[in-house]
């Protein structure tokens, strides 16, 4: 009864939010799956019932499913892509040099038949009637037995046979850290259909997109294995392994070989789990009475790190709640998955054998994705910067607040990395699909770093207080939805009153750069004339600071005409307010700008554009003029 009440409570808090805007719609799914996992040959069989609700105005004549496991086969698009990209993921392609010649060993191509991944579908029916299916790589195309009319439901049933691949990245078995099963993207997952149409992207490199719904999953597996993942365990007193209620002793019949784990995950767009017979399982209380689960290998070398991680993640979750909004579920799991770090519904799979600092950094980033992707479910494939970048931004804020020695600008290294990308000549617009960047490094900097700067620089534009309000309002208005880039822009506009379409366009849809410079500081009687120029294509308002020889400081603010906004004096928020003069605005069409300081040049020590370092100017050496 307790869990049924919890499910009802969560759903009752979700759907009113979705219903606020009558023009917005999204599809709904209800999954029921029963799976048997054979831990000897790493093969599994399952059944799936999916109730699909078409909330669109379209009549759907076919649907698509993702079969992600099929990527881990020789000849797959993932394998071919890894072979041909110059900076291939080291987990996928091992590079060696023989007599000066680079050799590339493609791990997917070397997989044997009993090591590959696959997902085979059979007996597909729609409302009991057979439908026509066709497997195309990692996509299942289904020609429906009957069209799904607008605002109607249909039920799909199918059987599936899967094989867990030797782990190469994210999902698989027997990885380098010895974790038996990391079961990510393991089931037939219906593709997203939204106002743009179907998103039946093949699994080539990275990122996912899914339909919001409820999962009811039963997993039967060897009784020695400990599981963790998405959802709430419905039968903890039967399972044991640290899940049972306090004081309950679980005793299995002697002949019991397998246990069936029953999970329910309400209002998520994914379901992930991991299993190992050697997991240690700890549970600690997080903020708002949330259970934080930690599952990691019983390895003496890492146990202390994982114990020390636990109070850190309690604090991190509390700070994420403060900066964004309260985490809405009652459980979250940190699971040693043995490969990198990846966010999933109500959990993360991360590497577990590193230093405490390394594990903490990964765990904090992946926890942040619970807000930016698993509550605010943007399309990662098309707008990776919205989840990776926004998560990186808040991660930087949270880790800086938790640091013993805090820094004034926790985003400084992001600007350095972005500048390196610009100077490399390899930058591509952030509108580039995540799979179609020329190289992996430009993708990473564009999504994680430039995406983070979108927010930190937005704070430069509209003020830090307005940025904080924007993030919280964005969360409240778009949680459990699929927000787009326009949604974060419009939220910032509503909060601040600024016009930001130019910012979204230039920063995310082009590779235009920001470059302003001080061209001259000249004496004009008892006044000083400062001359500026805009060199880059992308416009910005200008914060300019003047330091005088007597130690005093004064600031000048040049509004950007197309912003139609004047931000508060930034120094006001840090306690020591610096005198600020607001000058006439600067129109983009004019590359030159001059203004007058009411003091002679002989009193001036230094003039600096953007002393905060939050404007992503790509050439900093012309931003400072020191009077000699």
N, C-alpha and C positions, 0 to 999 in steps of 0.2 A: 504493500500500500504506500509506503514511503516513497518508493521510486516512481510509482504511477503519479503520485501527487507532484513530485519534482518535475516530471515530464510535462504535466499539464501546466504547471506554473511557468516553466520556461517558454512553452509554446504560446501561452496567453500573453506573455510579454513581447513576443516576436511579431505576431501577425497584425496587431494594431499599428505597429510601426510601418509595416509594408503597405498597409491600406491607407496611409495618410495622403498619398498622392494618387489621385484617380487615374492619371495618365501612365503611371508606372505599373509594369507587370513583370513577373518572372515565373518560370515553370516550377513545378513541385514534383518531388519524387518520394516514394516510400519503399525502401528496400527491405526484403526479408531474405536472408541467406542462411543456408546450412552447409557446412563445409567439413570434410574429413581430410585431415593431413596425415600422410604416411611419412614419418620422420626418417624412415630407412632409405627410401628412394627419392624423397623430397617432391613427391607428386601429391596432388590433392584433387578431390572431386567435390562438386558442389551443385546446389540448386539455387535458383534465384527467382523470386517473385518481385516484380516492380510495378507499383501503381503509379502511372504517369499522368499528371494533370496538365493539360494544355491551357494555360491562362492567356495565350496570345489570341490575336484576331485571325491568325493563319490556320488553314486546314493543312494538317501534316500528312503527307502520303508516304513518307519514309522517315526513319530515325537512324541515328548512328551511335555506336558504342566504341569506347576505347578498349583495346586489348594490349595494354602496355607491355606485358611480358614478351610479346613477339619481337620487341626491339632487340632482345638479347639472343639473336640468331645470326650466324654468318650470312652476309649479304643484305642485312637489314639497312634501312636508311640511316639509323643511328651509327651502325658500323662503318658505312661508306663515308658518312660525314666526318667521323672521327679520323678516318684514314687520310682525308683530304684537307682538313683544316690545319694551318701551319703550327698553331700552338695548341695542339690537342691536349685534352685532359690526361694527366699522367696516369690516372687510374684506368684509362681505356687504351692508351697507346704508350708503350714503353719505347723510349728512344735510346739508341746506342750508336757509337761511331766505330767503324772498322776501317782502318787505313784512311781516315779522314772522310769517309762516306757515311752519312747518317742513315741508319736502318730503323724502321718503325715496325714494332711488333704489336699488331692489333689484337687485343685480348678477346674481343667478341669473335673474330674470325677463327680463333684457335679453340673455341668451345666445342666440346664433343657432344654427341647426341644426348647423353645423359647429364650434360652440364648446361645446356641451353635453357632459355625460358620459353614457355609457350602457354597459350590460352586458347583452347578449342571449344567452340560452341555447338551444341546440338539441341534438337527438340524445341526449337524456338516457336512459341505460340503467342498469339495476341487474342486475349479473351477466349482461349481454348481452341483457336483456329490457327493452323500452321501458317507461318509467314516465310518469305523467301529471304535468305541471308547470303551475304558474300563477304569473305574475309579479304581485305586489301591491306597487307602489312599489319599495322597496329590498329586498323579501323575495321569494324564490322558494319557493313551497310545492310539495312533491313528494309525490304519493300513490304509495307504493311498489308495485312489481310483486308483491312478497311481503314479509310482515312480517319484521323483523329480530328474531330470538329473543334472549332474554337470553344473554349470554356467547357470542355468535357474531359472525362477520364477514360483511361484504358488500362488493362492489366497485361503485362508481358511476363511470360515464364520461360525459363531456359535451363539447360544443364550445362555445366562447364567442367572441363578437365584442364588442370594446370600443372606446369612443372616450374619449380623455383630455380632460377638460374644461379650458377656460381656468382657470388656478388661481385659486380664490377663497379657499379655506382648505385647508391640509394637502396635498391631492392635486391634481395638475393639471399644466398645461404653461405655458411662457412667462410665468413670474411676474415680479413687480416687480424682482427681482434678476437676471433674465435666465437663470435655470436652465431648461433645456429640458424635463426630465421629472422630476417628483416622484411616484413611483408607490407611493402608500400605499393600502391597502384596494382594490386594483385587480382582484382575481380573485374568482371565485365562492367564497365562504368559508362552509363549513358552520357552522351555529349551534351554540351550546353546549347540551347537554342534561345536567342534573345532578339532584341530589336534589330540587330545586325544580321540575323539568320543563324545557320548552324556553325558551330566552332568544332569541326571534326578534324583537328590538327593531328597529323601523324606524330608519333613520339620519336623525335630526331635528336634533340639535345636537352631541352630543359623546360620547366614551367608547366603548370596545369590550370584547368578551368573546370568547374563542376556545378551541378545543379543543387540548390538548397533542398534538404529533405531530412527524413528520419531513417535511421538504420536499425534493424533488428537482426543481429548476427549470432549464430551458434557455431562455434569452432570445436570440433572433436579432435583431440590430439593426445599423444602419450602423456600419462598422468604425471610423469616426472618434470615435464616442461612447465615453466612459469611464463605467463603471458602478461603483456601490458600494451596499452594502445588507446584508441578512440573509445568513447562511450563509458557507460556505467555498468559494472558487473552485476548481473541480476541474481546470481546464485553463489555469493561469496562463501557461505557456510558449507557448501558442497565442495567447493574448489580448494579452499585453504590457501596455502602458499602466501600467507600474510594478508589476505584480503578479508578473511572471516572476521566477524564481530569479536570484540575484545572478550577474552575468556572462553571462547568457543574452541573446543578441540575437534579437529576434523580427522575422522578415521575412515579409510577406504576399505571396502571388502578386499580380501586377499587376491581374488581373481580379477580385480579391476585393472585393466591395462590402459584404458583411456578415460579422460574426463572431457565433458562438454562444457565449454565456457560460453555463457550467454551474455552478450553485451547489447545494450540499447544506447544509441547515440542520437539525441534529438537535435534537429535543426543544425545540421552540418552539411558540408558538400564533399565529404571524403570519409573513408574509414581505413585505418591503418593499425597494424599490430606487429609485435615482435615476440619471439619466444626463444627460451634457452633453458636447459635443465640446470644451469649453474648460476642463474640470476639471484642476486641478493635483492630483497624488496623492502624498502623503507617507505613509511608514510609520515609526513609532517603536516601540521596545520598551517595554511597560508592565510592571507588577509581575507576577511569576510567569510571565515570558516570553510575555506576551500581546502580540499585534500590535495596535497602535492605528493605524487608518487615518484620514487626514484628506483629504477631497476638497472642493475649493473652487474658485471661479472664478479664472481667471488675470487678476485685476484688480490692478494695481499699488497701488491704494489700500487693499487689504485683505490683501495677502500677508504683510506684517510682523505684523499682528495674528494671523493664522492660524499663523504660525511660532512666535510667542511663546505661543500657546495650548497648544502641544503638551507642553512640560514641565509646565505647570500641570495638564493632564489626567492625566498619569502620576502626579503626586502625589495628585490627587483620587481616582483609582481606588484607589491604595494605602490611602488613609484610609477609603474606603467598605469595602474588604476588612476593615480592622481593626474598623470599627464594626459591621458586619453579618455578614460571612462572605465567603469568597473567591468572586469572579466565576468561574463554572464553565466558560465557553467560552474559546477561545484567540484570540478576535478581537473587536474592537469598532470601529465606524466612526462618525466625526463628519462629517456631510455637509451642505454648504450646500444647503438645500432651497428657500430663498427665501420661507419663510412661517413666522413664529412659531417654535415649537419643539414637537416631538412625539416621544414615545418609540415605538420599534419594536423588533422582535427583533434583538438584536446590533448595533443602530445607532440613530442619531437623525438627523432632518432638522431643521435650525435656520436661522435668519436668519444671514447672514454678513457684512453690510455695516456693522455697528455698530462701537462702540468695543470694545477688548479686554475691558474690564470687563463690558460687556453680553454679549458672546459667551461669555465665561467663565461668567457667571452662568447663562445658558441652558444651556450645555453641561453644567455641573455638575448642574443640576436634572435634565436628561434622562438623564444617565448614572446618576443615582440611581434612576431608574425601571427600570434593568436589574435591580435587586434587587426594588423594590416595583412590580411589575406583570409584568415579563418573567421573573421567577423565582418570585416570590410572586404568583400570578395571581388576585388577588381580582376580583370582578365590579365593574368600574369604573362601570357604569351604575347599579347599586344602591348601591354603597358607594365612591363616588369619593374620600371622605376617607381610605380605607385606602391608596390608592396616592399620590394627590396630597399628602395630609397627611403621611404617613410619609416620603415623599421630601423634602418641604419641611423636616421636622424634621432629618433627617440632613444635608441640604444646608446648613442653618444651622450645624450642628456642624462640618462639614468646612470650609466657607468661613471660619468664625471661627478654626479652627486654622491655616488657611493665611494668615490676615491678618497684616500686619506689626504692627498694633495690635489686640490681642484685647480683647473686651469680656466682662464678667462674665456678662451675660445676653444671649446672641445671639438670643433669642426675643422680646425686648421689643416690637419693632414688631408682632409677631403679635398680642400681647395688645391693643395699641392698635387694630389693624384689627378684631379681634373685638368690642371695646367699641363701635366705631363702627357695626358691623352691628346689635348689640343695640339701640343707641339709635335706629337708623333705623326700627325697628318692622317691618323686612322679613325678619327671620330666619325660616327654615323648618327643621324637623327634618332631621337628616342622613340620615334614612331616606327622604327625598324622592328619587325617581328623578332622575338627572342632567338629563334632558330636561324635567322638569316643575317646575323652579323658576320663580317668577313673573318673575324678572329674572336676567340673567347675573351681575351683581355679587354678589348674595347666594349664588349657587351657588359662585362663585370663593372667597369668604371662608369659606364653610362647608366646602368640600372642602380647599382648600390651607391655610387658616389655622386654622380650628377643628380640622381633622384633625391638624395639627401640634401644636396645644395638647393634644390627647388624649394625646400621648406626653410632652410636656414637663411637663404637669400630673400624668401618671402617675408621673413621677419625683418630684414633690412628695409624692405619696401613699405610694409604697413605697420611696423613696430612689433616688438616682442609680445606685448600684452595681447594685441589683436591676433598674432599667430597662435598663441596658446588658446585663445577663445575659438579660433578657426578649427583647430585640431579636435577640440572637445565637441563642437557643434557638428563637424563632419561625422564624427563617430555616432553621435546620437541620431542624426538624420539618415544615415546610410548603413547602419549596422544591419546585418542579415540581408543585405542587398548586394548588387553588383555595380558599385560606383565607377564612373568613368572620369577621365581627366577634367572634363568640364564641371563635374560635381565638386571637386576640391576647389577649382577656380571660383565657381559661383558661391560656394560657402564663404571663401575669403572675401569676396565682394560684399556679400550680405553683412558680414561681421564688421568690415572696415569702412565700407562706402567707396572704396577705390575701384577703378576700372582696370581689370587685369587680363583682358583678352590678349593684348599684345605680349604680355609676359608668358602666358601659356604657349602662344604660337612660337615666339622666338626661341624660348628655352627648350621646348620639347619637340617641335616640328622642324627645326632647322639646326644647322651647326653654326649659326651666327654667334659671334663672341662679343664680350664686353671689353672695351679698351678706352679709357679716358686718360688724359695726360695734362700736366701743368706745363704750358709753353713759356710763360714768362711771369715774373714778379717784378714790377717796375714802380719806381717812385714817381709820384705826381704831386709835388708840393708837400703838404702835410698828410697826404693820403697815399695809399698803395694800390696799384691796379694789378689784379690777378687775372691772367688769361688762361683759359682752358680749351681743350679740344676733345671732340668725340672722334675716335679713330675706328673703333669697331662698329659693326652694323647694329648691334643690340643696344637700345637706349636704357638709361637708368636715371633715377634721381641721384643727386650727389650730396653726401655728407662731407664737409671739408673742415679740417681743424687747423687753427693757427696757434703756434706756440710762440710766446714772446720772450725776450731776453730776461725780463724780470721774473720769469717763472709762471706767469699767468697763461691761461688757455682760453680761447674763444672758438666757437664753432659757427659755421654757416651752412645753411641748407638750401639747395637748389631743387625745387620741385620739378618733376617731369610733367610736361603739359598733358600728355596722353594718359597719365595716371589719374588726373583730376582728384588729387588727394594730397593732403599735407600731414605727415606723420608727427606724432608727439616727439618732443625733445628726448632722444634716447638716454641722455645722461640722467634724466629725471628718475628713471626706474632703478638706477644703481646707487641712488642716495646722495651723491655729490653732483648737484646740477651745474652744468657748464652753460654760461651765457650763450644763447643761440640767436642768430639773425636769419630770418627767412627771406630769401631773395626772390626776384621775379623768376617765373618758370622758364624752363629750357625746352624749346620745341625741337623734335627730332630732326627736322629738315635742315636745321642750322648746325653745322659741325663746330662752330666757334661760340665762345661765351666769355664775357668779361664782367667783373664786378669790382667794386671799390671797398677797401678797408679804410676806416677813418683814422689811421695811424701811419706814421712814416715808416718806410721800409727799414730804416736803421733800427727800429725797435723789434723787428721780427727775426725769430730764430729759424722757424721751420713751418712749411705749409704742407699738409697731408690730405690726400683724397682717401676717404673711407678708412679712418683709423681703426674701425671695428674689425676689418678683414672679412666682412660678411658679403661683400660684393665680389663676384667672381671675375675680377679684372685679370686679363690674361697677360698683361705686361706691367709689372709693378714698379719697374725702375723709373717710370715717368710719373708716378703718383706722389712723389715726394720732392719738394724743392727746399733745399737748405740754403739759407742766405749766408754768404761768405764775405 
